[in-house]
Amino acid sequence: MPSSVFSIAKRGRRQLIRGKSAYTVAPPLFILTCMRSYSSLVCGMLGQHPQLYGLLEVNLLAGDTVGGVVKLFRRIRPTSLNGLLRTIAQLEYGAQTEDTVNAAWDWLHPRMNWSTRRMFEHIAAAVAPRRLIEKSPLNVMRPVFLQRMYRYFPQAYYLHLTRHPRPTCRSIQQMVEETDAKKGTRRAEELDPEGLWRRAHENILDFERQLPPGQMMRIRGEDLLSDIDGYLPQIEAWLGIDSTPTTLEAMKHPECSPYACMGPSNAPFGSDPNYLKQPHYQPRPIAEARLDGLLEFRTPRQEVFSEATRRIAQQLGYR
């Protein structure tokens, strides 16, 4: 059985009461990782376990209130609201269409004063007794987001999903260049993929230090996707959920998620577009990357990985 950094801890569920209804809500699972690090696929796979529910990127931890989050992303990046709108459309209206996304906007407007914690709890209650999985890469880019996460859900589980910095940075560069080509922008000229990777994992490692043993599990994405029969049962054991051949088979089909597709024209995204277009899991060997050597992506400072990046990468098991 492959090894990973974790110990198993039992956590109780709590009651969330809305009006006359009481829901048993399990502590959520947050996937913590840098962007372009397999999180869309892993969340989609885990979300097919009958006791789990994988979300799109709802980005609610970017603010204290729903209205604050909506105002922020309407100003800087409206597509960052796609995941929340598609989630509301699916859970409140049973489908993701242009009409139900418009209805989701109408549903949100009188709830702009809700705390983002209350919105999370509402979504969790809607899918209970299944456990929510949230994987927004934005969550790890600022310590304040991680602290808000912990304040909201001190009993949550945290999966630290890693990917070697070289292919991650190359993928970030490619993504931004493709966006520039479509929009006529020049963001790639100022891009620092290595800095993004390093900041994400520095923040996660700092966050891990405040957690008790068993609350965070770390897995290299390359290992997980190369041996899902070995690693997925470890995740099931850590979460304390059923582990059977049936649950394992279900998790091999992320395409069965209602979110494993492009959304309607007024909310097409909410996750990695490449995953949304091709959400099937394809068993494949993942070539081992190296820290040594010249960088194939743009960097404002040096032509090789910095010592700080190499130190974190080695801590995460990369060479």
SULKAVEN-V703594 format. One record per backbone hydrogen bond with DSSP energy under -1.0 kcal/mol. NH is the residue of the N-H (numbers start at 1). CO is the residue of the C=O. If there is no record, write none. Layout:
nh=[NH NH]
co=[CO CO]
This chain:
nh=[5 6 14 16 18 21 23 25 29 30 31 32 42 43 44 45 46 47 48 49 52 53 55 57 58 62 63 66 67 69 70 71 72 73 74 75 76 77 80 81 82 85 86 87 88 89 90 91 92 93 94 95 101 102 103 104 105 106 107 108 109 111 112 114 116 119 120 121 122 123 124 125 126 127 130 131 133 134 139 140 141 145 146 147 148 149 150 151 152 153 156 157 158 159 160 161 162 168 169 170 171 172 173 174 175 176 177 178 179 180 181 182 183 184 189 190 196 197 198 199 200 201 202 203 204 205 206 207 208 210 211 215 217 218 219 221 224 225 226 227 231 232 235 236 237 238 239 240 241 248 249 250 251 253 256 257 260 261 263 267 276 277 278 295 310 311 312 313 314 315 316 317 318]
co=[218 4 25 23 21 18 16 14 132 157 134 159 38 39 40 41 42 43 45 46 49 131 133 270 56 59 60 114 112 65 66 67 68 69 70 71 72 73 77 78 79 81 82 83 84 85 86 87 88 89 90 89 97 98 99 100 101 102 103 104 105 108 109 111 64 115 116 117 118 119 120 121 122 123 127 51 53 29 136 137 138 142 142 143 144 145 146 147 148 149 153 28 215 30 217 32 219 164 165 166 167 168 169 170 171 172 173 174 175 176 177 178 179 180 186 187 192 193 194 195 196 197 198 199 200 201 202 203 204 207 208 212 158 5 160 162 220 221 222 223 227 228 231 232 233 234 235 236 236 244 245 246 247 250 253 254 257 259 268 264 272 273 274 303 306 307 308 309 310 311 312 314 313]
